[in-house]
Amino acid sequence: MSRVAQHELFGHQRFLAQFSVGTLPHLQLMKAIELLGTKVAPVVKKEMASRVG
C-alpha cells in the first residue's frame, strides 16, 4: 500500500521511518535517507497538495 493510499485511509499527518543500521553500510544508509528527503518527500507533498486544493 502506498503512502498516499495510507493517507487516504487513515488521514495521518506524519510519517515515521525506522532504518536498521546493522545491515547497511553507513554510506548506503545515508544515501537512502537523502533519497527519501530529496526524491520521495517532494512527490508525496505535491500529491497531497493536489488532493487538498
C-alpha beads as a LAMMPS data file, in Angstrom:
LAMMPS data file: protein, C-alpha beads

53 atoms
52 bonds

1 atom types
1 bond types

-500.0 500.0 xlo xhi
-500.0 500.0 ylo yhi
-500.0 500.0 zlo zhi

Masses

1 110.0

Atoms # bond

1 1 1 0.000 0.000 0.000
2 1 1 1.453 3.358 -0.978
3 1 1 1.916 6.225 1.474
4 1 1 -0.691 8.189 -0.456
5 1 1 -3.179 5.338 -0.131
6 1 1 -2.399 5.093 3.587
7 1 1 -3.055 8.814 3.958
8 1 1 -6.400 8.463 2.195
9 1 1 -7.341 5.602 4.519
10 1 1 -6.047 6.933 7.844
11 1 1 -5.711 10.690 7.295
12 1 1 -2.428 10.772 9.205
13 1 1 -0.207 13.849 9.070
14 1 1 3.177 12.353 9.999
15 1 1 5.457 9.621 8.740
16 1 1 7.948 7.767 10.926
17 1 1 10.783 5.906 9.241
18 1 1 12.898 3.335 11.019
19 1 1 16.143 2.125 9.478
20 1 1 18.056 -0.958 10.527
21 1 1 21.598 0.341 10.883
22 1 1 23.142 -3.099 11.246
23 1 1 22.501 -4.358 7.734
24 1 1 23.644 -1.476 5.523
25 1 1 26.980 0.235 5.259
26 1 1 26.778 3.773 6.654
27 1 1 27.109 5.461 3.247
28 1 1 24.236 3.433 1.802
29 1 1 22.056 4.263 4.803
30 1 1 22.839 7.964 4.419
31 1 1 22.038 7.755 0.680
32 1 1 18.682 6.123 1.473
33 1 1 17.835 8.945 3.883
34 1 1 18.940 11.532 1.324
35 1 1 16.773 9.975 -1.386
36 1 1 13.782 9.875 0.930
37 1 1 14.128 13.596 1.555
38 1 1 15.071 14.736 -1.953
39 1 1 13.101 12.415 -4.247
40 1 1 10.251 10.758 -2.342
41 1 1 9.092 13.501 0.038
42 1 1 8.639 16.168 -2.674
43 1 1 6.493 13.819 -4.774
44 1 1 4.313 12.895 -1.798
45 1 1 3.975 16.548 -0.749
46 1 1 2.982 17.548 -4.279
47 1 1 0.422 14.740 -4.455
48 1 1 -1.039 15.685 -1.080
49 1 1 -1.281 19.360 -2.079
50 1 1 -3.114 18.462 -5.293
51 1 1 -5.665 16.424 -3.365
52 1 1 -6.332 19.094 -0.765
53 1 1 -6.554 22.102 -3.052

Bonds

1 1 1 2
2 1 2 3
3 1 3 4
4 1 4 5
5 1 5 6
6 1 6 7
7 1 7 8
8 1 8 9
9 1 9 10
10 1 10 11
11 1 11 12
12 1 12 13
13 1 13 14
14 1 14 15
15 1 15 16
16 1 16 17
17 1 17 18
18 1 18 19
19 1 19 20
20 1 20 21
21 1 21 22
22 1 22 23
23 1 23 24
24 1 24 25
25 1 25 26
26 1 26 27
27 1 27 28
28 1 28 29
29 1 29 30
30 1 30 31
31 1 31 32
32 1 32 33
33 1 33 34
34 1 34 35
35 1 35 36
36 1 36 37
37 1 37 38
38 1 38 39
39 1 39 40
40 1 40 41
41 1 41 42
42 1 42 43
43 1 43 44
44 1 44 45
45 1 45 46
46 1 46 47
47 1 47 48
48 1 48 49
49 1 49 50
50 1 50 51
51 1 51 52
52 1 52 53
